[in-house]
């Protein structure tokens, strides 16, 4: 059966009603949302953001309006955007894009934009709607924290593909090891897994939702992997060292990440020690992703395992982060985030240790919070014996 990435109209109706409930709580009668992920969430229109504003006008009652530059008008229609499409000629234009919007809708007494809206665009809105009192509202962000069932299905499919990307990367390295051929470079391995994921998606899916990172990830080996977000380079993997595959993909615009650290050859005692600490921390952190626990408490339980193993000096980052339309989005599994976990939240659980001059070790799964506890969406094996090549 072919998998369809486009969400049904009923999803957008439900999402809009959830947002309107938050708007009512905030005392807001209209929202202008120019974050591309908020636009996609409410209308289904995915685009490449640039200087030309794209925004969703969401009144408390009535249909939403999708403001786009004329050059995006057909693309929005092709994506069957769930809103009235209003096009402006060009940016900056004789009339500003938001002046075009103001001439099309009824100006409310009070309206809001998202906290992510730039100062320049907030000023342009105030100029276009001079009688409206403007404020910032996190209504959409609060709603996006908890995924609807239709979104979870997209994340589940993305997880299957991400796991297969991991397997394809391992197979490429294993083939080189067994044949005695030169091991791939980081960039060669990254290109291989990214292309593999894209081929799988287009072979299995219809209505593929194209986003800036459809499939992708970070690949690094040996000492390079001690730098957590280092981009792949021309260095070759080497026997006796570890390498990391930090991969992800988006189905229907919904992301997952699946990450593992591998060892080429028999692990040394040092490698086994570092890996075991991360493996145990990831297990403890994942088990903590239950309703009612705060993000900072889950993070504490996770990283405490690494600290108790005597490796606290090698911690470089939090346990993880939310995943949805954004690869990194709230909530944050970190000190300082008191968000209470709730069913429907999807997060990464990805503790790591990073030893300069040696290597980094990280394991990441994408995890759904449910009433009955955490459910891993990514499922590539995590035992040390599973990651030895």
C-alpha positions in Angstrom: 0.0 0.0 0.0 1.3 3.5 -0.9 1.8 5.8 2.0 0.2 9.3 1.6 2.1 12.1 3.3 -0.6 14.8 3.0 -2.8 15.2 6.0 -6.6 15.2 5.7 -8.7 18.4 5.9 -10.1 17.2 9.2 -6.6 17.5 10.8 -6.4 21.3 9.9 -9.9 21.8 11.3 -8.9 20.2 14.6 -5.6 22.1 14.8 -7.3 25.4 14.1 -9.9 24.8 16.8 -7.2 23.9 19.3 -5.4 27.2 18.5 -8.6 29.2 18.8 -9.2 27.8 22.3 -5.7 29.2 23.2 -6.5 32.5 21.5 -9.6 32.8 23.6 -7.6 32.2 26.7 -5.1 34.9 25.6 -7.9 37.4 24.8 -6.8 37.5 21.2 -9.3 37.8 18.3 -6.8 37.3 15.4 -3.3 35.9 14.9 -0.7 36.7 12.2 1.8 33.8 11.9 4.8 34.2 9.8 6.9 31.3 11.1 7.1 28.8 8.2 6.4 25.9 10.6 3.3 27.6 12.1 2.1 28.3 8.6 2.5 24.7 7.6 0.8 23.5 10.8 -2.3 25.6 10.2 -2.6 25.5 6.4 -0.5 22.6 5.1 1.6 24.9 3.0 5.4 24.2 3.2 7.8 26.6 1.6 11.4 27.8 1.6 11.5 30.9 3.8 13.2 34.0 2.5 12.8 37.8 2.7 9.3 37.6 1.1 6.8 37.2 3.9 4.4 34.3 4.0 1.9 34.5 6.7 -1.3 32.9 8.0 -4.1 35.3 9.2 -6.2 33.3 11.7 -9.3 35.1 13.0 -11.2 33.8 16.0 -14.1 33.1 13.6 -14.2 32.7 9.8 -11.7 31.2 7.4 -7.9 31.6 7.6 -6.1 33.6 5.0 -2.7 32.6 3.5 -0.7 35.6 2.5 1.9 34.7 -0.1 4.0 36.4 -2.8 2.5 35.9 -6.2 5.4 33.7 -7.2 4.2 31.2 -4.5 0.5 31.4 -5.4 0.4 28.3 -7.7 2.7 26.3 -5.3 0.3 27.0 -2.4 -2.6 25.9 -4.6 -0.7 22.7 -5.7 -0.3 21.8 -2.0 -4.1 22.3 -1.5 -3.5 24.9 1.3 -6.3 24.9 3.7 -6.9 28.6 3.6 -8.0 31.4 1.2 -4.9 32.3 -0.8 -4.1 36.0 -1.0 -1.2 37.0 -3.2 0.8 40.2 -3.2 2.9 41.3 -6.2 6.5 41.5 -4.9 8.6 42.4 -1.9 9.2 45.1 -0.8 6.7 46.4 -3.4 4.8 49.7 -3.7 2.5 48.5 -0.9 3.9 46.3 1.8 2.7 42.7 1.9 1.0 43.4 5.3 -0.8 46.4 3.8 -2.2 44.1 1.2 -3.4 41.9 4.0 -4.9 44.8 5.9 -6.9 45.8 2.8 -8.4 42.3 2.6 -9.4 41.6 6.2 -11.3 43.4 8.9 -8.9 45.1 11.3 -9.4 43.9 14.9 -9.1 45.9 18.0 -6.5 43.5 19.3 -4.3 40.9 17.5 -1.1 39.0 18.1 1.9 37.6 16.3 4.1 34.7 17.4 7.1 35.4 19.7 9.4 34.4 16.8 8.2 37.3 14.6 11.0 39.7 13.8 11.1 43.2 15.1 10.9 44.5 11.5 7.8 42.5 10.6 6.1 43.4 13.9 6.7 47.1 13.0 5.3 46.4 9.5 2.2 44.9 11.0 1.7 47.9 13.3 2.1 50.3 10.3 -0.4 48.3 8.2 -2.9 48.0 11.1 -2.6 51.3 12.9 -5.8 50.9 15.0 -4.9 47.4 16.2 -3.2 46.8 19.5 -0.5 44.2 18.9 1.1 41.7 21.3 2.9 38.4 21.2 1.1 35.1 21.7 2.4 31.6 22.0 -0.9 30.0 21.3 0.3 28.0 18.3 3.5 26.9 20.0 1.5 25.6 23.0 -0.8 23.6 20.7 2.1 22.2 18.7 3.6 20.6 21.8 1.1 17.8 21.7 0.8 15.9 18.4 -2.5 14.8 17.0 -2.8 11.1 15.9 -2.4 12.0 12.2 0.9 13.6 13.0 2.1 10.6 15.1 1.5 8.4 12.1 3.8 10.6 10.0 6.5 10.5 12.7 6.2 6.7 12.9 6.8 6.4 9.1 9.7 8.8 9.3 11.2 6.6 12.1 11.1 3.5 10.0 13.0 5.3 7.2 15.6 6.8 9.5 16.3 3.4 11.0 16.8 2.0 7.5 19.2 4.8 6.7 21.2 3.7 9.7 21.2 0.1 8.5 22.3 1.3 5.0 25.2 3.2 6.5 26.3 0.2 8.5 26.2 -2.0 5.5 28.4 0.3 3.4 31.0 0.3 6.1 30.7 -3.4 6.8 31.1 -4.2 3.1 34.3 -2.2 3.0 35.7 -3.9 6.1 34.9 -7.4 4.8 36.3 -6.8 1.3 39.4 -5.0 2.6 38.5 -1.9 0.6 39.2 1.6 1.7 36.7 2.8 4.2 34.4 5.7 3.2 35.0 9.3 4.1 32.5 11.0 6.4 31.0 12.9 3.4 30.8 9.7 1.3 28.9 7.9 4.1 26.6 10.9 4.6 25.8 11.1 0.9 25.1 7.4 0.8 22.6 7.3 3.7 20.9 10.6 2.6 20.3 9.3 -0.9 19.1 5.9 0.4 16.5 7.6 2.6 15.2 9.7 -0.3 15.0 6.7 -2.6 13.0 4.8 0.0 10.6 7.7 0.5 9.8 8.3 -3.1 9.5 4.6 -3.8 6.9 4.1 -1.0 5.1 7.4 -0.7 2.8 9.6 -2.8 2.3 13.3 -2.2 5.8 13.7 -0.7 6.0 16.9 1.3 9.3 18.5 0.4 11.0 20.4 3.2 14.6 21.8 3.4 15.9 18.6 5.0 13.9 15.7 3.6 16.6 13.3 4.7 19.9 14.2 6.2 22.2 14.1 9.1 25.7 14.3 10.6 28.4 11.7 10.1 31.8 11.9 11.9 34.5 9.4 13.0 37.1 9.2 15.7 38.2 12.4 17.3 35.9 14.4 15.0 32.9 12.9 16.8 34.0 14.6 20.0 32.5 17.8 18.5 28.8 17.2 18.8 27.5 19.2 15.8 30.5 19.0 13.5 29.6 18.7 9.8 30.9 15.8 7.7 34.3 16.3 6.1 36.8 14.5 4.0 38.4 12.4 6.7 38.1 8.6 6.2 36.8 6.3 8.9 39.5 4.2 10.5 39.6 0.6 11.8 39.7 0.6 15.6 37.9 3.9 16.0 34.2 4.8 16.5 32.0 6.7 14.2 28.6 8.3 14.7 25.6 8.3 12.4 23.3 11.1 13.5 20.4 10.8 11.0 17.0 12.1 10.5 14.2 12.5 8.0 10.8 14.2 7.6 7.6 12.6 6.4 4.8 15.0 5.8 7.1 17.6 7.3 7.3 15.7 10.6 10.8 14.9 11.8 12.5 12.1 13.7 16.1 11.5 14.5 17.8 8.1 14.9 21.4 8.2 16.1 23.9 5.5 17.0 27.7 5.3 17.7 29.5 2.3 16.0 32.9 0.7 16.6 35.0 -0.6 13.7 36.6 -3.7 15.2 36.7 -5.2 18.7 35.9 -2.5 21.3 38.6 -1.5 23.7 37.9 -1.3 27.4 37.8 2.4 27.2 35.4 2.4 24.3 33.2 -0.1 26.1 33.1 2.0 29.2 32.1 5.2 27.5 29.5 3.4 25.4 28.0 1.6 28.5 27.6 4.9 30.3 25.7 6.5 27.4 23.6 3.4 26.9 22.5 3.4 30.5 21.9 7.1 30.6 19.8 6.9 27.5 17.7 4.1 29.0 17.2 6.0 32.2 16.3 9.2 30.4 13.9 7.5 28.1 12.1 5.7 31.0 11.7 9.2 32.6 9.6 10.5 29.7 6.2 9.9 31.3 3.2 12.2 31.8 3.6 14.5 34.9 7.4 14.6 35.0 9.0 17.9 34.1 11.5 18.2 31.3 14.2 19.3 33.7 13.6 16.3 36.0 13.9 13.9 33.1 17.1 15.6 32.1 18.4 15.3 35.6 17.7 11.6 35.8 19.3 11.0 32.5 22.6 12.9 33.0 23.0 11.7 36.6 23.9 8.3 35.2 26.8 9.8 33.3 27.9 11.8 36.3 27.7 8.7 38.6 29.9 6.9 36.1 32.6 9.5 36.7 32.2 11.1 33.3 30.5 14.3 34.1 33.3 16.4 32.7 32.5 15.0 29.3 28.9 16.1 29.2 28.4 18.8 26.6 24.6 19.1 26.2 21.1 18.3 27.6 19.3 15.1 27.3 17.2 16.1 24.3 14.5 18.3 22.7 11.1 18.3 21.2 10.6 17.2 17.6 7.8 17.9 15.3 7.6 20.2 12.3 10.9 21.5 13.6 13.9 19.2 14.0 14.6 21.0 17.2 11.6 22.6 18.9 10.2 23.0 22.4 10.0 21.5 24.9 13.6 21.2 26.0 14.9 18.3 28.1 17.2 20.5 30.0 17.8 22.3 33.2 15.6 25.4 33.2 12.6 23.9 31.3 9.8 23.2 33.8 7.4 22.1 31.1 5.3 19.1 32.3 5.4 16.2 29.9 2.0 15.1 28.5 0.7 12.5 26.2 1.3 13.4 22.5 4.6 15.1 23.0 7.5 13.7 20.9 11.1 14.2 22.0 14.6 13.1 21.4 16.4 11.2 24.1 20.1 11.6 23.2 22.6 11.9 26.0 26.3 11.8 25.0 29.8 12.0 26.3 32.6 13.7 24.3 36.2 13.1 25.0 38.5 15.6 23.1 41.2 13.9 21.0 39.4 10.5 21.3 35.7 10.4 20.3 32.1 11.2 21.1 29.5 8.7 22.0 25.8 9.4 21.6 22.6 7.4 21.2 19.4 9.0 20.2 15.8 7.8 19.8 12.7 9.7 19.0 10.2 9.0 21.8 6.4 9.5 22.0 5.0 10.2 25.5 1.8 8.2 26.0 -0.6 7.6 28.9 1.1 4.3 29.6 4.7 5.5 29.3 7.3 6.3 26.7 7.2 4.6 23.3 10.3 4.6 21.1 9.5 5.4 17.5 13.0 4.6 16.3 14.1 1.1 17.0 17.6 0.4 15.8 19.4 -1.9 18.3 21.4 -0.2 21.1 23.5 -2.9 22.8 27.2 -2.7 22.3 27.2 -6.0 20.4 24.7 -4.5 18.0 27.0 -1.6 17.0 30.3 -3.4 16.5 31.4 -3.8 12.8 
